[in-house]
Amino acid sequence: MPRITVCGKILTCAEGTNLRQVLLKEGIPLYNGKAKIINCLGIGTCGTCAVEVEGDVSPANWKEQARISLPPHALTKGRRLACQIQVQGDLRLTKYNGFWGQGDEPVWSLEIASEK
């Protein structure tokens, strides 16, 4: 079973599980600020669940590529949408500041667990 290292925790899930669902089920604060209330509920259109992912995940689908290529996101930052990712292997995750998670300051990562 893949292991997901995030917020000082190690989570496990079945291979192929949706990353957004795993994080929300485990109480990981995936959304910044009002994005907790205003988000697309996992259909890949808002971009507020963007995270930096190290590890083995499914390739980006057309929906994710389209959303991440539009401001305030940028393909050069290498962020992915948790709602569009299927976990394939062990992962390490970082969430950044900004409504869409587009910022440069970590909100949470491997060791930090805070809400800014």
N, C-alpha and C positions, 0 to 999 in steps of 0.2 A: 504494500500500500504506500502511495506517495506521502511524503512528509512535507508540510508547509510551515516554514519558519517565519513568524510574524509577531510583532509586539511582545517579544520575549517569550512567546509560546511556540510549541510545536504541535501542529494539528495533523491529523491523518484523514485521508478520504480514499474512496475507491478511484482507480484510474478512470478517466473520462468524466468525472464529476465537474459540474460548473463551479468555477472559482468564487463567483459572487455568492452563490448559495452556501458554500462552505463557510465563507467569512461571516456572513450574516447569522448563520446558525450558531456559530461559535462566539457571537457577540463582539466581533472585531468592528470598530467604527469605520466603515468603508466610505461614508459620505462626510464631506466637510460642511459645517454650518447648515444653512437652510436647504442644502442638497439632500439632507436627511428626509425632508418633507417633499421637496420638488425634484423628482428624478423620474426616469422613464420605466422604472420597475424591472429593468433587465432586458429591454428589447434592443438596446444598442444605439439609441438615438441621441441621448443627452450628453454622454461623455463624462458624467460626474463620478463614475467608479474607476477612473483611470489610476493605474498603479504601475510601478516599475517592477518588472518580473525578471528574476534570474532563475533559470531552470527550464525544464521540459514541459512545454504547453502546446496546444493546438496552434496551427498557423492562423494568422489574422484573416477573417473572412471579409467579404466586400463591404459589409456594413461597418465593421470596425475600422477598416482602412479609410473609408470615406469620412467617418466622424473624427478620427485622430488626425486626419490631414487638414481639418478646418480649425480656424482660430476659436478659442485661445490655445488649442493644442498645436503641436508641431511634430511631424514625423521624426525630426532630428532628436527629440527628447527620448524617444524609445519607450514611451508609455503604452500600456495596453488597457483595454476595457475588461475589467474582471467579469462582467456579465457575458462576454463573448468567448471566454477562455474555458477550455476543457483541460483539466489537470492531467498531464501525462507522466510526470515524474516529480522528484523532489523540487521544491521551490523556496526561494527567499524573496520576500516582498517589501517594498517601501511605498508609502503614500506621501504625497507632497501637498503643500498648502494651496490655497486658491479654491474658489467654488468648484471648479472642475478637476482639481488635483493637478493643475498645470504649472504650479509654482516651482520654486527651486529649494525651498526649505522643507525638510522632512517633518511631517506631522506624526507619523509613526514609521518605524522600521523594525529591524530585528530585535533591538533592545528597548526601544522607546514605546510607551503606550500612553499617549496624551491626546486631549482634544483641544485644538486651538481654534 
